[in-house]
Amino acid sequence: MGTGRAAVIGGAASIALVVVLGVAGCAGPAACTAIGWANGVELTLLGDTSAVATVTACGGAGCTPPTADDPLADPPEADPGSTPTPVPGGVRWPLHLGMDTPHHGSVAVYDRAGQLLVEQAVTIRWDSPHAADPCGGPSSGRVTVRLPASPG
């Protein structure tokens, strides 16, 4: 009788161990919080920037950036209220592309009258310090656009 009971207890322990290991194996990736972030892109405009009033951008190959008078998207793909910072040879303009990190995009630059000065497809160089984090994190990108020479 002792052997039969030991076999049942041993069998039950084996089943419990298999269930525990099976459930642990189904745990999946780490749980991420619902908090999001916005990835920033530093756009450097080179050339005569005196006529520049608005810069818009979009992420993704073949995308079309919003026009100067398009209503802002929710969330905005580019923040036309951003303030440029002077840099040697031009200005640096902060843009935001939500939580995406596209390798390609487009930039449009407008004057105060809403006239397009330049629209250009760009390749975005990203710095992603949270790339190894299973939940990700904010990244920063860099793009340079040379403005056309002013006629005159």
C-alpha positions as CSV (number, residue, x, y, z in Angstrom):
1,M,0.0,0.0,0.0
2,G,2.8,2.4,0.8
3,T,4.2,2.2,-2.8
4,G,0.8,3.0,-4.4
5,R,0.3,6.0,-2.2
6,A,3.9,7.3,-2.9
7,A,3.3,6.9,-6.7
8,V,0.0,8.9,-6.5
9,I,1.7,11.7,-4.4
10,G,4.8,11.6,-6.7
11,G,2.5,11.8,-9.7
12,A,0.5,14.7,-8.3
13,A,3.7,16.6,-7.5
14,S,4.9,16.0,-11.1
15,I,1.7,17.3,-12.5
16,A,1.8,20.4,-10.2
17,L,5.4,21.0,-11.4
18,V,4.4,20.8,-15.0
19,V,1.5,23.2,-14.5
20,V,3.7,25.7,-12.7
21,L,6.4,25.6,-15.4
22,G,3.8,25.7,-18.1
23,V,2.1,28.8,-16.6
24,A,5.5,30.5,-16.1
25,G,6.3,29.8,-19.7
26,C,3.1,31.7,-20.8
27,A,4.0,34.8,-18.9
28,G,4.9,36.6,-22.1
29,P,6.7,40.0,-22.4
30,A,7.0,42.5,-19.7
31,A,3.9,44.5,-18.8
32,C,4.2,48.1,-20.1
33,T,2.5,51.0,-18.5
34,A,-0.1,53.0,-20.6
35,I,2.1,56.1,-20.5
36,G,3.3,57.3,-23.9
37,W,5.9,59.7,-25.1
38,A,6.6,61.9,-28.1
39,N,9.7,61.4,-30.2
40,G,11.4,64.6,-31.1
41,V,13.1,65.5,-34.3
42,E,15.6,68.4,-34.6
43,L,15.3,69.9,-38.0
44,T,18.2,72.1,-39.0
45,L,17.3,74.5,-41.8
46,L,20.4,75.8,-43.5
47,G,20.5,79.0,-45.6
48,D,18.5,82.2,-45.4
49,T,15.7,81.5,-42.9
50,S,14.4,85.1,-42.6
51,A,11.2,84.3,-44.6
52,V,10.5,81.0,-42.7
53,A,7.3,81.1,-40.6
54,T,6.1,77.5,-40.4
55,V,7.6,74.1,-40.7
56,T,5.5,70.9,-40.9
57,A,6.6,67.3,-41.2
58,C,5.3,63.8,-41.5
59,G,6.8,60.4,-40.9
60,G,6.8,57.5,-43.4
61,A,8.0,57.0,-47.0
62,G,5.9,59.0,-49.5
63,C,3.9,60.9,-46.8
64,T,2.7,64.4,-47.5
65,P,3.3,67.0,-44.7
66,P,0.4,69.2,-43.6
67,T,0.1,72.6,-45.3
68,A,0.7,75.8,-43.3
69,D,-3.0,76.3,-42.8
70,D,-4.1,72.7,-42.2
71,P,-5.7,72.2,-38.8
72,L,-3.4,70.3,-36.4
73,A,-3.9,66.6,-36.2
74,D,-4.5,65.0,-32.8
75,P,-1.8,64.4,-31.8
76,P,0.0,66.9,-34.1
77,E,2.6,65.3,-36.3
78,A,4.5,68.6,-36.2
79,D,4.1,71.5,-33.9
80,P,4.0,74.7,-36.0
81,G,4.1,76.7,-32.8
82,S,7.6,75.5,-32.0
83,T,10.3,78.2,-31.6
84,P,13.4,77.9,-33.8
85,T,16.9,78.3,-32.2
86,P,19.6,80.0,-34.2
87,V,22.6,77.8,-35.2
88,P,25.6,78.6,-37.4
89,G,24.3,78.9,-41.0
90,G,20.6,78.6,-40.1
91,V,18.1,77.6,-37.4
92,R,17.2,74.4,-35.6
93,W,13.5,73.7,-35.5
94,P,11.9,71.2,-33.0
95,L,9.3,68.8,-34.5
96,H,7.4,65.9,-33.0
97,L,6.3,62.7,-34.7
98,G,4.3,61.0,-31.9
99,M,5.6,57.6,-30.8
100,D,6.8,56.6,-34.3
101,T,10.5,56.4,-35.4
102,P,10.2,56.3,-39.2
103,H,13.4,56.2,-41.2
104,H,11.9,58.3,-43.9
105,G,9.6,61.4,-43.9
106,S,8.9,64.7,-45.5
107,V,9.4,68.3,-44.4
108,A,7.6,71.4,-45.7
109,V,8.8,74.9,-45.0
110,Y,6.4,77.9,-45.5
111,D,6.7,81.7,-45.4
112,R,4.3,84.1,-43.5
113,A,1.9,84.2,-46.4
114,G,1.6,80.4,-46.3
115,Q,3.6,79.9,-49.5
116,L,5.6,76.8,-49.8
117,L,9.4,77.6,-49.8
118,V,10.6,74.0,-50.0
119,E,9.2,70.5,-49.5
120,Q,11.7,67.7,-49.3
121,A,11.8,63.9,-48.6
122,V,14.2,63.2,-45.8
123,T,16.0,60.4,-44.0
124,I,15.8,60.6,-40.3
125,R,18.8,59.6,-38.1
126,W,17.5,58.3,-34.8
127,D,19.2,58.1,-31.4
128,S,17.1,55.5,-29.4
129,P,18.6,55.1,-25.9
130,H,15.7,52.8,-25.0
131,A,15.9,50.5,-28.0
132,A,16.8,47.5,-25.7
133,D,13.9,48.2,-23.3
134,P,10.9,45.9,-24.1
135,C,8.5,48.9,-23.6
136,G,10.6,51.4,-25.6
137,G,11.0,55.0,-24.7
138,P,11.5,58.4,-26.2
139,S,13.9,58.8,-29.1
140,S,15.4,61.8,-30.8
141,G,16.0,62.2,-34.5
142,R,18.0,64.6,-36.7
143,V,17.3,66.0,-40.1
144,T,19.0,68.7,-42.2
145,V,17.3,70.6,-45.0
146,R,19.0,73.3,-47.1
147,L,16.8,76.1,-48.2
148,P,16.9,77.3,-51.8
149,A,18.9,80.4,-52.5
150,S,16.7,83.6,-52.5
151,P,16.2,85.0,-56.0
152,G,17.9,88.2,-56.4
